[in-house]
Amino acid sequence: MKAWLSQRQVPFTEKNVREDPVALDELKKMGFNSIPVTVIGGERIVGFDQERLAKALAS
């Protein structure tokens, strides 16, 4: 995910739910138990779905 975003020069903030209990709580409050979850403009994308990611970035 990080490489894909970096190749497209998309700035991002990484949150490590394994090391950051606040980030884990945030993930759970969104209703997710698995990673990665990417939030783009309010859209939540679970997994590495390149097509959805590209569409969300184009909006």
PDB file with one MODEL, atoms N, CA, C and O in Angstrom:
MODEL        1
ATOM      1  N   MET A   1       0.818  -1.181   0.000  1.00  0.00           N
ATOM      2  CA  MET A   1       0.000   0.000   0.000  1.00  0.00           C
ATOM      3  C   MET A   1       0.866   1.251   0.000  1.00  0.00           C
ATOM      4  O   MET A   1       0.660   2.160  -0.804  1.00  0.00           O
ATOM      5  N   LYS A   2       1.836   1.292   0.907  1.00  0.00           N
ATOM      6  CA  LYS A   2       2.698   2.480   1.000  1.00  0.00           C
ATOM      7  C   LYS A   2       3.441   2.717  -0.311  1.00  0.00           C
ATOM      8  O   LYS A   2       3.538   3.855  -0.771  1.00  0.00           O
ATOM      9  N   ALA A   3       3.958   1.665  -0.906  1.00  0.00           N
ATOM     10  CA  ALA A   3       4.687   1.800  -2.161  1.00  0.00           C
ATOM     11  C   ALA A   3       3.764   2.298  -3.274  1.00  0.00           C
ATOM     12  O   ALA A   3       4.150   3.155  -4.070  1.00  0.00           O
ATOM     13  N   TRP A   4       2.553   1.763  -3.326  1.00  0.00           N
ATOM     14  CA  TRP A   4       1.586   2.145  -4.359  1.00  0.00           C
ATOM     15  C   TRP A   4       1.256   3.630  -4.235  1.00  0.00           C
ATOM     16  O   TRP A   4       1.243   4.351  -5.232  1.00  0.00           O
ATOM     17  N   LEU A   5       0.991   4.081  -3.025  1.00  0.00           N
ATOM     18  CA  LEU A   5       0.689   5.494  -2.812  1.00  0.00           C
ATOM     19  C   LEU A   5       1.899   6.374  -3.101  1.00  0.00           C
ATOM     20  O   LEU A   5       1.766   7.430  -3.720  1.00  0.00           O
ATOM     21  N   SER A   6       3.069   5.948  -2.659  1.00  0.00           N
ATOM     22  CA  SER A   6       4.295   6.725  -2.890  1.00  0.00           C
ATOM     23  C   SER A   6       4.605   6.851  -4.370  1.00  0.00           C
ATOM     24  O   SER A   6       5.016   7.920  -4.822  1.00  0.00           O
ATOM     25  N   GLN A   7       4.419   5.782  -5.134  1.00  0.00           N
ATOM     26  CA  GLN A   7       4.666   5.824  -6.581  1.00  0.00           C
ATOM     27  C   GLN A   7       3.779   6.849  -7.263  1.00  0.00           C
ATOM     28  O   GLN A   7       4.163   7.436  -8.274  1.00  0.00           O
ATOM     29  N   ARG A   8       2.607   7.061  -6.719  1.00  0.00           N
ATOM     30  CA  ARG A   8       1.662   8.019  -7.288  1.00  0.00           C
ATOM     31  C   ARG A   8       1.768   9.388  -6.621  1.00  0.00           C
ATOM     32  O   ARG A   8       0.957  10.277  -6.876  1.00  0.00           O
ATOM     33  N   GLN A   9       2.768   9.546  -5.771  1.00  0.00           N
ATOM     34  CA  GLN A   9       3.035  10.795  -5.053  1.00  0.00           C
ATOM     35  C   GLN A   9       1.824  11.278  -4.260  1.00  0.00           C
ATOM     36  O   GLN A   9       1.506  12.467  -4.230  1.00  0.00           O
ATOM     37  N   VAL A  10       1.161  10.315  -3.617  1.00  0.00           N
ATOM     38  CA  VAL A  10       0.006  10.610  -2.775  1.00  0.00           C
ATOM     39  C   VAL A  10       0.488  10.689  -1.331  1.00  0.00           C
ATOM     40  O   VAL A  10       0.999   9.704  -0.800  1.00  0.00           O
ATOM     41  N   PRO A  11       0.336  11.831  -0.696  1.00  0.00           N
ATOM     42  CA  PRO A  11       0.732  11.919   0.713  1.00  0.00           C
ATOM     43  C   PRO A  11      -0.212  11.078   1.570  1.00  0.00           C
ATOM     44  O   PRO A  11      -1.407  10.990   1.286  1.00  0.00           O
ATOM     45  N   PHE A  12       0.329  10.463   2.616  1.00  0.00           N
ATOM     46  CA  PHE A  12      -0.496   9.631   3.477  1.00  0.00           C
ATOM     47  C   PHE A  12       0.070   9.634   4.890  1.00  0.00           C
ATOM     48  O   PHE A  12       1.231   9.968   5.124  1.00  0.00           O
ATOM     49  N   THR A  13      -0.791   9.253   5.813  1.00  0.00           N
ATOM     50  CA  THR A  13      -0.398   9.092   7.201  1.00  0.00           C
ATOM     51  C   THR A  13      -0.583   7.632   7.551  1.00  0.00           C
ATOM     52  O   THR A  13      -1.679   7.087   7.419  1.00  0.00           O
ATOM     53  N   GLU A  14       0.477   7.006   7.991  1.00  0.00           N
ATOM     54  CA  GLU A  14       0.426   5.595   8.362  1.00  0.00           C
ATOM     55  C   GLU A  14       0.134   5.484   9.858  1.00  0.00           C
ATOM     56  O   GLU A  14       0.717   6.195  10.677  1.00  0.00           O
ATOM     57  N   LYS A  15      -0.781   4.578  10.191  1.00  0.00           N
ATOM     58  CA  LYS A  15      -1.081   4.300  11.593  1.00  0.00           C
ATOM     59  C   LYS A  15      -0.904   2.807  11.810  1.00  0.00           C
ATOM     60  O   LYS A  15      -1.544   1.997  11.140  1.00  0.00           O
ATOM     61  N   ASN A  16      -0.044   2.446  12.737  1.00  0.00           N
ATOM     62  CA  ASN A  16       0.260   1.042  13.012  1.00  0.00           C
ATOM     63  C   ASN A  16      -0.577   0.574  14.196  1.00  0.00           C
ATOM     64  O   ASN A  16      -0.287   0.908  15.345  1.00  0.00           O
ATOM     65  N   VAL A  17      -1.618  -0.202  13.906  1.00  0.00           N
ATOM     66  CA  VAL A  17      -2.537  -0.644  14.964  1.00  0.00           C
ATOM     67  C   VAL A  17      -1.901  -1.664  15.894  1.00  0.00           C
ATOM     68  O   VAL A  17      -2.417  -1.903  16.986  1.00  0.00           O
ATOM     69  N   ARG A  18      -0.810  -2.261  15.491  1.00  0.00           N
ATOM     70  CA  ARG A  18      -0.110  -3.223  16.355  1.00  0.00           C
ATOM     71  C   ARG A  18       0.700  -2.515  17.440  1.00  0.00           C
ATOM     72  O   ARG A  18       0.939  -3.075  18.510  1.00  0.00           O
ATOM     73  N   GLU A  19       1.118  -1.289  17.160  1.00  0.00           N
ATOM     74  CA  GLU A  19       1.970  -0.555  18.093  1.00  0.00           C
ATOM     75  C   GLU A  19       1.276   0.649  18.733  1.00  0.00           C
ATOM     76  O   GLU A  19       1.767   1.198  19.719  1.00  0.00           O
ATOM     77  N   ASP A  20       0.152   1.054  18.181  1.00  0.00           N
ATOM     78  CA  ASP A  20      -0.527   2.263  18.642  1.00  0.00           C
ATOM     79  C   ASP A  20      -1.956   1.924  19.082  1.00  0.00           C
ATOM     80  O   ASP A  20      -2.836   1.752  18.239  1.00  0.00           O
ATOM     81  N   PRO A  21      -2.192   1.827  20.402  1.00  0.00           N
ATOM     82  CA  PRO A  21      -3.531   1.464  20.876  1.00  0.00           C
ATOM     83  C   PRO A  21      -4.611   2.476  20.485  1.00  0.00           C
ATOM     84  O   PRO A  21      -5.776   2.106  20.339  1.00  0.00           O
ATOM     85  N   VAL A  22      -4.244   3.733  20.315  1.00  0.00           N
ATOM     86  CA  VAL A  22      -5.207   4.747  19.889  1.00  0.00           C
ATOM     87  C   VAL A  22      -5.647   4.461  18.451  1.00  0.00           C
ATOM     88  O   VAL A  22      -6.832   4.564  18.133  1.00  0.00           O
ATOM     89  N   ALA A  23      -4.702   4.104  17.587  1.00  0.00           N
ATOM     90  CA  ALA A  23      -5.022   3.769  16.202  1.00  0.00           C
ATOM     91  C   ALA A  23      -5.895   2.513  16.137  1.00  0.00           C
ATOM     92  O   ALA A  23      -6.815   2.439  15.323  1.00  0.00           O
ATOM     93  N   LEU A  24      -5.611   1.533  16.989  1.00  0.00           N
ATOM     94  CA  LEU A  24      -6.424   0.316  17.038  1.00  0.00           C
ATOM     95  C   LEU A  24      -7.849   0.658  17.461  1.00  0.00           C
ATOM     96  O   LEU A  24      -8.804   0.142  16.880  1.00  0.00           O
ATOM     97  N   ASP A  25      -8.003   1.511  18.455  1.00  0.00           N
ATOM     98  CA  ASP A  25      -9.327   1.929  18.909  1.00  0.00           C
ATOM     99  C   ASP A  25     -10.075   2.653  17.791  1.00  0.00           C
ATOM    100  O   ASP A  25     -11.272   2.440  17.598  1.00  0.00           O
ATOM    101  N   GLU A  26      -9.365   3.506  17.059  1.00  0.00           N
ATOM    102  CA  GLU A  26      -9.971   4.229  15.940  1.00  0.00           C
ATOM    103  C   GLU A  26     -10.467   3.251  14.875  1.00  0.00           C
ATOM    104  O   GLU A  26     -11.562   3.419  14.337  1.00  0.00           O
ATOM    105  N   LEU A  27      -9.672   2.240  14.574  1.00  0.00           N
ATOM    106  CA  LEU A  27     -10.044   1.221  13.591  1.00  0.00           C
ATOM    107  C   LEU A  27     -11.315   0.495  14.038  1.00  0.00           C
ATOM    108  O   LEU A  27     -12.237   0.299  13.246  1.00  0.00           O
ATOM    109  N   LYS A  28     -11.353   0.104  15.291  1.00  0.00           N
ATOM    110  CA  LYS A  28     -12.514  -0.610  15.825  1.00  0.00           C
ATOM    111  C   LYS A  28     -13.761   0.270  15.835  1.00  0.00           C
ATOM    112  O   LYS A  28     -14.862  -0.215  15.575  1.00  0.00           O
ATOM    113  N   LYS A  29     -13.597   1.562  16.134  1.00  0.00           N
ATOM    114  CA  LYS A  29     -14.737   2.483  16.139  1.00  0.00           C
ATOM    115  C   LYS A  29     -15.322   2.655  14.739  1.00  0.00           C
ATOM    116  O   LYS A  29     -16.508   2.947  14.588  1.00  0.00           O
ATOM    117  N   MET A  30     -14.486   2.473  13.716  1.00  0.00           N
ATOM    118  CA  MET A  30     -14.978   2.519  12.332  1.00  0.00           C
ATOM    119  C   MET A  30     -15.690   1.221  11.958  1.00  0.00           C
ATOM    120  O   MET A  30     -16.323   1.136  10.906  1.00  0.00           O
ATOM    121  N   GLY A  31     -15.583   0.211  12.823  1.00  0.00           N
ATOM    122  CA  GLY A  31     -16.260  -1.056  12.566  1.00  0.00           C
ATOM    123  C   GLY A  31     -15.412  -2.097  11.866  1.00  0.00           C
ATOM    124  O   GLY A  31     -15.939  -3.064  11.315  1.00  0.00           O
ATOM    125  N   PHE A  32     -14.095  -1.907  11.882  1.00  0.00           N
ATOM    126  CA  PHE A  32     -13.200  -2.830  11.196  1.00  0.00           C
ATOM    127  C   PHE A  32     -12.339  -3.606  12.172  1.00  0.00           C
ATOM    128  O   PHE A  32     -11.976  -3.111  13.239  1.00  0.00           O
ATOM    129  N   ASN A  33     -12.019  -4.839  11.785  1.00  0.00           N
ATOM    130  CA  ASN A  33     -11.127  -5.681  12.577  1.00  0.00           C
ATOM    131  C   ASN A  33      -9.919  -6.136  11.767  1.00  0.00           C
ATOM    132  O   ASN A  33      -9.020  -6.783  12.303  1.00  0.00           O
ATOM    133  N   SER A  34      -9.894  -5.803  10.489  1.00  0.00           N
ATOM    134  CA  SER A  34      -8.786  -6.233   9.639  1.00  0.00           C
ATOM    135  C   SER A  34      -8.120  -5.021   9.003  1.00  0.00           C
ATOM    136  O   SER A  34      -8.699  -3.937   8.939  1.00  0.00           O
ATOM    137  N   ILE A  35      -6.910  -5.225   8.542  1.00  0.00           N
ATOM    138  CA  ILE A  35      -6.146  -4.152   7.914  1.00  0.00           C
ATOM    139  C   ILE A  35      -5.621  -4.638   6.572  1.00  0.00           C
ATOM    140  O   ILE A  35      -5.525  -5.851   6.388  1.00  0.00           O
ATOM    141  N   PRO A  36      -5.282  -3.798   5.646  1.00  0.00           N
ATOM    142  CA  PRO A  36      -5.290  -2.344   5.749  1.00  0.00           C
ATOM    143  C   PRO A  36      -6.670  -1.751   5.502  1.00  0.00           C
ATOM    144  O   PRO A  36      -7.495  -2.319   4.786  1.00  0.00           O
ATOM    145  N   VAL A  37      -6.894  -0.611   6.106  1.00  0.00           N
ATOM    146  CA  VAL A  37      -8.063   0.218   5.832  1.00  0.00           C
ATOM    147  C   VAL A  37      -7.520   1.574   5.410  1.00  0.00           C
ATOM    148  O   VAL A  37      -6.716   2.183   6.116  1.00  0.00           O
ATOM    149  N   THR A  38      -7.966   2.036   4.259  1.00  0.00           N
ATOM    150  CA  THR A  38      -7.534   3.332   3.746  1.00  0.00           C
ATOM    151  C   THR A  38      -8.749   4.251   3.715  1.00  0.00           C
ATOM    152  O   THR A  38      -9.810   3.870   3.221  1.00  0.00           O
ATOM    153  N   VAL A  39      -8.593   5.450   4.240  1.00  0.00           N
ATOM    154  CA  VAL A  39      -9.678   6.424   4.236  1.00  0.00           C
ATOM    155  C   VAL A  39      -9.282   7.554   3.302  1.00  0.00           C
ATOM    156  O   VAL A  39      -8.266   8.220   3.503  1.00  0.00           O
ATOM    157  N   ILE A  40     -10.107   7.760   2.268  1.00  0.00           N
ATOM    158  CA  ILE A  40      -9.850   8.820   1.283  1.00  0.00           C
ATOM    159  C   ILE A  40     -11.131   9.632   1.157  1.00  0.00           C
ATOM    160  O   ILE A  40     -12.150   9.141   0.672  1.00  0.00           O
ATOM    161  N   GLY A  41     -11.063  10.870   1.597  1.00  0.00           N
ATOM    162  CA  GLY A  41     -12.231  11.733   1.490  1.00  0.00           C
ATOM    163  C   GLY A  41     -13.474  11.161   2.153  1.00  0.00           C
ATOM    164  O   GLY A  41     -14.581  11.358   1.653  1.00  0.00           O
ATOM    165  N   GLY A  42     -13.317  10.471   3.244  1.00  0.00           N
ATOM    166  CA  GLY A  42     -14.447   9.875   3.949  1.00  0.00           C
ATOM    167  C   GLY A  42     -14.804   8.478   3.489  1.00  0.00           C
ATOM    168  O   GLY A  42     -15.530   7.769   4.186  1.00  0.00           O
ATOM    169  N   GLU A  43     -14.310   8.062   2.329  1.00  0.00           N
ATOM    170  CA  GLU A  43     -14.555   6.697   1.845  1.00  0.00           C
ATOM    171  C   GLU A  43     -13.566   5.747   2.516  1.00  0.00           C
ATOM    172  O   GLU A  43     -12.364   6.011   2.556  1.00  0.00           O
ATOM    173  N   ARG A  44     -14.080   4.653   3.036  1.00  0.00           N
ATOM    174  CA  ARG A  44     -13.255   3.655   3.714  1.00  0.00           C
ATOM    175  C   ARG A  44     -13.088   2.451   2.798  1.00  0.00           C
ATOM    176  O   ARG A  44     -14.067   1.842   2.366  1.00  0.00           O
ATOM    177  N   ILE A  45     -11.840   2.118   2.512  1.00  0.00           N
ATOM    178  CA  ILE A  45     -11.525   1.027   1.597  1.00  0.00           C
ATOM    179  C   ILE A  45     -10.740  -0.019   2.365  1.00  0.00           C
ATOM    180  O   ILE A  45      -9.666   0.260   2.896  1.00  0.00           O
ATOM    181  N   VAL A  46     -11.289  -1.233   2.419  1.00  0.00           N
ATOM    182  CA  VAL A  46     -10.639  -2.333   3.138  1.00  0.00           C
ATOM    183  C   VAL A  46      -9.833  -3.147   2.137  1.00  0.00           C
ATOM    184  O   VAL A  46     -10.315  -3.482   1.055  1.00  0.00           O
ATOM    185  N   GLY A  47      -8.599  -3.460   2.516  1.00  0.00           N
ATOM    186  CA  GLY A  47      -7.738  -4.252   1.641  1.00  0.00           C
ATOM    187  C   GLY A  47      -7.047  -3.373   0.608  1.00  0.00           C
ATOM    188  O   GLY A  47      -7.158  -2.147   0.621  1.00  0.00           O
ATOM    189  N   PHE A  48      -6.342  -4.037  -0.273  1.00  0.00           N
ATOM    190  CA  PHE A  48      -5.573  -3.325  -1.299  1.00  0.00           C
ATOM    191  C   PHE A  48      -6.313  -3.435  -2.631  1.00  0.00           C
ATOM    192  O   PHE A  48      -5.906  -4.179  -3.523  1.00  0.00           O
ATOM    193  N   ASP A  49      -7.399  -2.684  -2.748  1.00  0.00           N
ATOM    194  CA  ASP A  49      -8.248  -2.667  -3.938  1.00  0.00           C
ATOM    195  C   ASP A  49      -7.813  -1.492  -4.809  1.00  0.00           C
ATOM    196  O   ASP A  49      -8.295  -0.371  -4.648  1.00  0.00           O
ATOM    197  N   GLN A  50      -6.904  -1.764  -5.725  1.00  0.00           N
ATOM    198  CA  GLN A  50      -6.307  -0.690  -6.528  1.00  0.00           C
ATOM    199  C   GLN A  50      -7.341   0.100  -7.318  1.00  0.00           C
ATOM    200  O   GLN A  50      -7.217   1.316  -7.461  1.00  0.00           O
ATOM    201  N   GLU A  51      -8.352  -0.576  -7.828  1.00  0.00           N
ATOM    202  CA  GLU A  51      -9.374   0.111  -8.624  1.00  0.00           C
ATOM    203  C   GLU A  51     -10.159   1.101  -7.757  1.00  0.00           C
ATOM    204  O   GLU A  51     -10.366   2.246  -8.156  1.00  0.00           O
ATOM    205  N   ARG A  52     -10.593   0.664  -6.579  1.00  0.00           N
ATOM    206  CA  ARG A  52     -11.328   1.566  -5.681  1.00  0.00           C
ATOM    207  C   ARG A  52     -10.445   2.701  -5.184  1.00  0.00           C
ATOM    208  O   ARG A  52     -10.897   3.840  -5.065  1.00  0.00           O
ATOM    209  N   LEU A  53      -9.184   2.389  -4.894  1.00  0.00           N
ATOM    210  CA  LEU A  53      -8.251   3.418  -4.443  1.00  0.00           C
ATOM    211  C   LEU A  53      -8.079   4.495  -5.525  1.00  0.00           C
ATOM    212  O   LEU A  53      -8.144   5.691  -5.241  1.00  0.00           O
ATOM    213  N   ALA A  54      -7.862   4.052  -6.757  1.00  0.00           N
ATOM    214  CA  ALA A  54      -7.671   4.995  -7.867  1.00  0.00           C
ATOM    215  C   ALA A  54      -8.907   5.855  -8.070  1.00  0.00           C
ATOM    216  O   ALA A  54      -8.791   7.060  -8.294  1.00  0.00           O
ATOM    217  N   LYS A  55     -10.095   5.250  -7.994  1.00  0.00           N
ATOM    218  CA  LYS A  55     -11.348   6.014  -8.160  1.00  0.00           C
ATOM    219  C   LYS A  55     -11.510   7.030  -7.031  1.00  0.00           C
ATOM    220  O   LYS A  55     -11.904   8.170  -7.276  1.00  0.00           O
ATOM    221  N   ALA A  56     -11.214   6.632  -5.820  1.00  0.00           N
ATOM    222  CA  ALA A  56     -11.356   7.535  -4.683  1.00  0.00           C
ATOM    223  C   ALA A  56     -10.374   8.706  -4.799  1.00  0.00           C
ATOM    224  O   ALA A  56     -10.717   9.839  -4.464  1.00  0.00           O
ATOM    225  N   LEU A  57      -9.172   8.435  -5.264  1.00  0.00           N
ATOM    226  CA  LEU A  57      -8.176   9.493  -5.417  1.00  0.00           C
ATOM    227  C   LEU A  57      -8.537  10.448  -6.545  1.00  0.00           C
ATOM    228  O   LEU A  57      -8.184  11.626  -6.496  1.00  0.00           O
ATOM    229  N   ALA A  58      -9.240   9.949  -7.563  1.00  0.00           N
ATOM    230  CA  ALA A  58      -9.626  10.777  -8.706  1.00  0.00           C
ATOM    231  C   ALA A  58     -10.803  11.693  -8.384  1.00  0.00           C
ATOM    232  O   ALA A  58     -11.042  12.673  -9.090  1.00  0.00           O
ATOM    233  N   SER A  59     -11.528  11.379  -7.330  1.00  0.00           N
ATOM    234  CA  SER A  59     -12.724  12.191  -6.979  1.00  0.00           C
ATOM    235  C   SER A  59     -12.347  13.501  -6.346  1.00  0.00           C
ATOM    236  O   SER A  59     -13.223  14.292  -5.995  1.00  0.00           O
TER     237      SER A  59
ENDMDL
END
